[in-house]
Amino acid sequence: MSGDHWRLKLNNLMQATYGVQNLRWEQYQAGPQHTAPWTAIAYIRNVEWGRGSSHILADAKEAAAQMAYRALYKEVYGTYPQ
């Protein structure tokens, strides 16, 4: 897992903005069970904000969380996080 802990950052930002109850995850694996990558999608208020893929589910969720965090941060603060 990333050292940046994007899911934690996203949860913290959600608490300060829309509320964590408005964050929903969808995850699926397409293809043969042991070789297909996972796809994770982060929805905020039922709108897709982030999507990530990896052979490890946790990494797919981290990638989706990073994308969602950066987009939400930009919307809230008008700039991308450093």
N, C-alpha and C positions, 0 to 999 in steps of 0.2 A: 504494500500500500504506500501511497505517496507520503512523504514527510510533511506535506502541507495540510493534510486532513481536510479535504474540500467538503466532505459531507458535514463535518462539524461547523466549518465556516458558513456553509449554506444554512444550516439549522439556526445558527446564531443570527444571521442576517434576516432570516424569515421571522424569528421572534421579534426583531426590531421593526419589521415592516408589515407583512401580510398575516403573520401568525403561522406556526408550524402545521396547524391543522389544514392549511391550504396547500401543503406540499404532498404530492402523491408520486409514488414510484411504480413504474411498469418495467418488468424484466422478462426476457425470453431468450431461448436458445434455439437457433434454427439450424437444422442439419443433424448429422450423427451425434449422439449424446456426448461422446468422449472427445470429439474433435471440433465441434462447432463452437464458434465464439458466442459469448453472451452479449446481448444488447440491453442496456439500461436506459430508461427515459425518465427524466425529472419533469413533472408537471407542477406548475403553480397556477392555482385557480383554473385547473383543467386545460391549461395551455402549455404546450411543450416548450420548455426553456433550455433543456440540455439533453444530449444523447451521447452515449459512449459505448464502445465495443472492446471486448478483450476476451481471452480464453479463461480469465478468472473473473467471476461475478463481481467481487469487491472492487477490482480495478475498473471494470466497466461502470460501476456506480460512481466511483471517484471521478472518472472522466466526465460523466454526465453532470455531476455536482459541480465540477470546476467550470464547465460551460455555463450552467445555470447561475452560479455565483457571480461570475464575471458580468453576465448580462444584467442580472438584477442589481448588482452594485452600480453599474453604469446608469441604469434607469433611476436609481435612488439618489446617487451622488453626482451624476453628470460626467463622470470620468471613470476610466478603468482602474482597478486596484493595482498597486505597485507589486 
